[in-house]
Amino acid sequence: MEEYMLPCLNKKLLGIECLGCGMQRAVVLIFQGEFIEAFYMYPAIYSLIVLFICIGINIFFKFKHSSKIIGGLAILTVATIIISYIIKLIN
């Protein structure tokens, strides 16, 4: 499966991982049923999935306080991405 994944141009050209490095592999790990490994690969994967599900549901079925829920999930996801990226750079 790895041979079909898109390479990270940032990592390839600059040698530094980008904020999205590991997302494709995390999705593959989820489909393989390896949920804990997917979290270790890309910690924001689950909040990102929940965010996309909420956005998708909101497109078809408007629900009360959807903007607050989606906004909160977006902030949580971005914060998780940035914090995990900083931790990855430090280690």
C-alpha positions as CSV (number, residue, x, y, z in Angstrom):
1,M,0.0,0.0,0.0
2,E,2.9,2.4,0.7
3,E,3.9,2.4,-2.9
4,Y,0.6,4.1,-3.9
5,M,0.9,6.9,-1.4
6,L,1.7,10.4,-2.4
7,P,5.2,11.5,-1.2
8,C,5.6,14.6,1.0
9,L,7.3,17.2,-1.2
10,N,8.3,19.2,1.8
11,K,10.1,16.3,3.3
12,K,11.6,15.3,0.0
13,L,12.9,18.7,-1.0
14,L,13.6,20.3,2.4
15,G,14.1,17.3,4.6
16,I,11.6,18.6,7.1
17,E,8.2,16.9,7.7
18,C,5.1,19.0,7.1
19,L,2.1,19.4,9.3
20,G,0.3,16.7,7.3
21,C,3.0,14.1,7.3
22,G,1.6,10.8,8.5
23,M,-2.0,11.4,7.7
24,Q,-2.2,9.0,4.7
25,R,-0.5,6.3,6.7
26,A,-2.9,6.9,9.7
27,V,-5.9,6.5,7.4
28,V,-4.5,3.2,6.1
29,L,-3.9,2.0,9.6
30,I,-7.5,2.8,10.5
31,F,-8.7,0.8,7.6
32,Q,-6.5,-2.1,8.8
33,G,-8.0,-1.8,12.2
34,E,-4.9,-0.6,14.0
35,F,-6.5,2.4,15.8
36,I,-3.8,3.0,18.4
37,E,-1.0,2.9,15.8
38,A,-3.0,5.4,13.7
39,F,-3.2,7.8,16.6
40,Y,0.6,7.5,17.2
41,M,1.2,8.1,13.5
42,Y,-1.0,11.2,13.3
43,P,-2.7,12.3,16.6
44,A,-5.2,14.6,14.9
45,I,-6.7,11.9,12.8
46,Y,-9.7,11.2,15.0
47,S,-10.7,14.8,15.6
48,L,-10.3,15.4,11.9
49,I,-12.6,12.5,11.1
50,V,-15.2,13.8,13.6
51,L,-14.9,17.3,12.1
52,F,-15.5,16.0,8.6
53,I,-18.5,13.9,9.7
54,C,-20.0,16.9,11.5
55,I,-19.5,19.1,8.4
56,G,-21.0,16.4,6.2
57,I,-24.0,15.9,8.4
58,N,-24.5,19.7,8.6
59,I,-24.6,19.9,4.8
60,F,-27.7,17.7,4.6
61,F,-29.3,18.1,8.1
62,K,-28.9,21.5,9.7
63,F,-28.7,21.1,13.5
64,K,-28.8,23.6,16.3
65,H,-25.4,25.1,17.4
66,S,-23.6,23.5,14.4
67,S,-21.3,26.5,13.9
68,K,-20.2,26.3,17.5
69,I,-19.6,22.6,17.4
70,I,-17.8,22.7,14.0
71,G,-15.7,25.7,15.2
72,G,-14.7,24.0,18.4
73,L,-13.8,20.8,16.5
74,A,-11.8,22.9,14.0
75,I,-9.9,24.6,16.8
76,L,-9.2,21.3,18.6
77,T,-8.0,19.7,15.3
78,V,-5.7,22.6,14.4
79,A,-4.3,22.8,18.0
80,T,-3.7,19.0,17.9
81,I,-1.9,19.3,14.6
82,I,0.3,22.1,15.7
83,I,1.2,20.6,19.1
84,S,2.0,17.2,17.7
85,Y,4.1,18.9,15.0
86,I,6.1,20.8,17.6
87,I,6.6,17.7,19.7
88,K,7.7,15.8,16.5
89,L,10.3,18.6,15.7
90,I,11.7,18.6,19.3
91,N,12.1,14.8,19.4
